[in-house]
Amino acid sequence: MLLIQSDRFDVSTIDVLDWLRFLDEKVVLGTFNDITTIKEIVYKISNDQHESLVLKTDKGKIHSEEIDAFWYRRGAFNHQPTDGQATCTNQHLLHQRFQRNFYREREHIDQCIETLLHCNGKINTYQENFTNKIANLSTAKKTGLKIPDTLITNDLDELLLFSKKHPKILTKDIEFDSINFTYDEMHNVSIYTTVSILTSDDIKSLRKKEKKGTPPHFSLFQQYVEKKIELRIFYLNGIFYPMAIFSQANDKTKYDHRNYDRKRPNRCVPYKLPDHIESRLCTFMQELKLNSGSIDMILTPERDYVFLEVNPVGQFQWVSRYCNYDIEKEIASQLLKTNYEK
């Protein structure tokens, strides 16, 4: 069986499922998403038997022994709520502490479930969601990739010094950039943070807040790198699928192509990376132990390649469609290959 974990709104998952059924109409598929409720877990470990896992969900059972290949696309486990709530107000604090303990226990269980789900062939894991953006910049530098000058601080004196060296700086989240929340079957809210340009007036405003007793939060600041084009590169087991985004022709997308202009979209075309950049990116992904992910880079007017970040679960459907890469077919083929080999 090929098992796929995603969320219900990810259209790329649907495309891969279509390719799987087209390439092998007899393939056995298992799927679960953010609204598939896990009702019971049976996890067995012993000296004389292999580890085994049975997930009992509202859609049926998933047996670990039947999983030949696993693709983690997106989402998280959705556990059935624990019955019973503390009713006495004077027990509220105790109840909270019990709940925190339950959550920690559930995290340990979830990690074990994920380990067993992808013990055979796999593309991505849930834990790779938490790849460290700051550590990744350090790894990129060590593998020979250029990166923007970066400062992580809540010290405004350091920020002022940084701004003198780089008159144009930007700020972005340290954690990854999207929040997806569903509050009923009809409504889904997605929040995507975008890059912001920081001016000297902004820094002065922060200084005033600090004097009033409100210290700034830790933030990530980067030198703004002038762009010729932006590059979105999907990586899958050693193969690169690069796309050039001509975001500089539009003031709305100049600083961040995710400020989409629906009326006048950016031109996006296939792109060939130099061999030495592919080699360094491949080393970088191997260092992070990622076999799939979406990489963002910049090509400067001086034709330098500058690494920005990698998102293990970044969107790739638009790269596939704009460039006719058929990435969904490649993912389906690799999953089927793992299934056949086993």
FENJOZI-V619111 format. One record per backbone hydrogen bond with DSSP energy under -0.5 kcal/mol. NH is the residue of the N-H (numbers start at 0). CO is the residue of the C=O. E is the energy in kcal/mol with one decimal. If there is no record, write none. Layout:
# FENJOZI-V619111
nh = <NH;NH>
co = <CO;CO>
e = <E;E>
This chain:
# FENJOZI-V619111
nh = <1;2;2;3;4;5;9;10;12;13;14;15;16;17;18;19;20;21;22;23;26;28;29;31;35;36;37;38;38;39;41;42;43;43;45;51;53;54;55;55;56;56;57;59;61;63;65;66;67;67;68;69;70;71;71;72;72;73;77;78;79;90;91;94;95;96;97;98;99;100;101;102;103;104;105;106;107;108;109;110;111;112;113;114;115;116;117;118;120;122;127;128;129;130;132;135;136;137;138;139;140;141;142;143;144;145;147;150;152;152;155;158;159;160;161;162;163;164;165;168;168;169;170;171;178;180;182;182;183;186;188;189;190;191;192;192;195;197;198;202;203;204;205;206;207;208;209;210;211;212;213;214;218;219;220;220;221;222;223;224;225;227;227;228;229;230;231;232;232;233;233;234;235;236;238;240;242;243;244;245;245;246;248;249;252;253;258;259;261;268;270;272;276;277;278;279;280;281;282;283;284;285;286;287;288;288;289;290;292;293;294;294;295;296;297;298;299;299;302;305;305;306;307;308;310;311;313;319;320;321;322;323;324;325;329;330;331;332;333;334;335;336;337;338;339;340;341>
co = <27;0;68;29;70;31;6;8;9;9;10;11;12;13;14;15;16;17;18;19;23;26;1;3;32;34;77;36;55;55;53;40;41;51;48;43;41;61;39;53;54;59;36;56;54;52;62;63;0;65;0;120;2;122;123;4;70;4;35;76;37;87;88;90;91;92;93;94;95;96;97;98;99;100;101;102;103;104;105;106;107;108;109;110;111;112;113;115;67;69;124;125;126;127;130;131;132;133;134;135;136;137;138;140;139;304;306;220;150;218;153;154;155;156;157;158;159;160;161;166;197;221;195;219;190;188;180;186;186;183;180;187;178;189;176;190;170;168;196;198;199;200;201;202;203;204;205;206;207;209;208;212;152;171;150;218;169;148;167;222;223;228;298;298;244;296;242;230;294;231;240;292;238;290;235;233;231;268;229;243;266;244;245;246;249;249;255;257;259;243;241;270;273;273;274;275;276;277;278;279;280;281;282;283;284;285;284;288;234;310;232;292;308;230;305;228;297;303;299;297;303;145;295;295;293;309;310;315;316;317;318;319;319;319;325;326;327;328;329;330;331;332;333;334;335;336;337>
e = <-2.7;-0.6;-2.7;-2.6;-2.3;-1.8;-1.6;-0.9;-0.6;-1.0;-1.9;-2.1;-2.4;-2.2;-2.0;-2.5;-2.2;-1.9;-3.0;-2.0;-1.7;-0.7;-3.0;-1.9;-1.5;-0.8;-3.0;-0.8;-2.8;-1.8;-2.3;-0.5;-0.5;-2.7;-0.6;-2.0;-2.2;-2.4;-2.7;-0.6;-0.7;-3.3;-1.4;-1.2;-2.0;-2.7;-1.3;-1.6;-3.1;-0.6;-1.3;-2.0;-2.4;-2.0;-0.6;-3.1;-0.8;-1.2;-0.7;-0.7;-2.1;-1.8;-1.5;-2.6;-2.3;-2.0;-2.2;-2.5;-2.4;-1.9;-2.5;-2.5;-2.2;-2.4;-2.5;-2.1;-1.8;-2.1;-2.9;-2.2;-1.7;-2.5;-2.6;-2.1;-2.0;-2.3;-1.8;-1.1;-1.3;-2.1;-0.7;-2.0;-1.7;-1.4;-0.6;-2.5;-1.4;-1.6;-2.4;-2.7;-2.2;-2.0;-1.5;-1.6;-2.4;-0.7;-0.6;-3.1;-0.5;-1.8;-0.7;-1.8;-2.4;-2.0;-2.3;-2.4;-1.4;-1.4;-2.3;-0.6;-0.9;-2.5;-2.7;-1.5;-2.4;-3.2;-0.5;-0.9;-1.0;-0.8;-3.5;-0.5;-3.0;-0.5;-2.0;-0.5;-2.1;-2.8;-0.5;-1.7;-2.2;-2.1;-2.0;-2.0;-1.9;-1.8;-2.2;-1.9;-1.2;-1.6;-2.3;-0.7;-1.7;-0.9;-3.5;-0.5;-2.6;-2.7;-2.3;-0.5;-0.6;-0.6;-3.5;-1.6;-2.3;-2.8;-2.4;-0.5;-2.9;-0.5;-2.2;-2.8;-2.4;-2.7;-1.6;-2.6;-1.9;-2.9;-3.2;-0.5;-2.7;-1.9;-0.7;-1.2;-0.9;-0.7;-2.0;-2.0;-0.8;-1.8;-1.5;-0.6;-0.5;-2.2;-2.4;-1.8;-2.6;-2.5;-2.0;-2.4;-2.6;-2.1;-2.4;-1.7;-0.5;-0.7;-2.5;-0.5;-1.6;-2.7;-3.3;-0.5;-2.8;-2.3;-2.2;-2.4;-0.6;-2.5;-2.3;-2.7;-0.6;-3.4;-2.5;-1.2;-2.8;-0.5;-1.8;-2.4;-2.4;-2.8;-1.8;-0.6;-1.5;-0.7;-1.7;-2.5;-2.3;-2.6;-2.2;-2.3;-2.4;-2.4;-2.1;-1.8;-2.7;-2.5;-1.6>
